[in-house]
Amino acid sequence: MRSAVTAKKILTDHDRELGLVVIETVYLQEKRWIREAGAEIPTDLAERQDQSWFLVISDGEPAGVIRLVYDPALEMPTELGVDLEAGVDIQRLRKHGRFVDIGRFMIVPRHRRSFRVALRLMRAAILEVVSRGYTHFLTDVFEDDPHSPYQFHTRVLGFERIGTHRHGELACASRRIILILDIARAYRRLKKQENKVYRELADGLGDMLETRLLAPTA
């Protein structure tokens, strides 16, 4: 029987607590990248416009979370050890896109083999950002993390590598790989493939995505 997998925006105290269960399981107990989980998800998400959090439930239990931060600074402080790929122009990126940073994208060990969990989180994120007029995702992944979503992001979704940096807010010594995704371009590519990834991501969103992403002005 197919697992029941649903994603929701975290707006209530109850959903926040479920999200913190995921963070404590992955980032605190497993990875040890943070010192405590409670401060990760703000308590006033229902009023905030600068960020959103989403939670995925699989078979009745919290399975993953994702954080979106809107309009992040594209220039990173020099102390982070940033090394951009040849030809990457930050000013041009800013001029031609509206960016949302994907962070805290994590799935508990028991559900990591489920593509549907990851895709439901990304579907919720895409719906949110496209409906708000954003065009690109920006994210970091750890180079040496055995559970890195790098292959999922690049091979499945179409993220592109634009650079690396050595340091960040999480207590991890691994180099960070900086990735960006042009959402409209990725949608066109997936639509041509008509595979299960496309069907999961576009489930119930087809009309909105067609209007927002494939319109002549997009």
Secondary structure, DSSP 8 states (H G I E B T S, - for coil): ----EEEEE--SHHHHHHHHHHHIIIIIIIS---S-STTTS-TTTTT-SSEEEEEEEETTEEEEEEEEEES--SS--GGG--EE-TT--HHHHHHH--EEEEEEEEE-GGGTT-HHHHHHHHHHHHHHHHHTT--EEEEEEETT-TT--HHIIIIII--EEEEEES--SSS--S-EEEEEEEHHHHHHHHHHHT-HHHHHHHTTTHHHHHHHHSSTT-
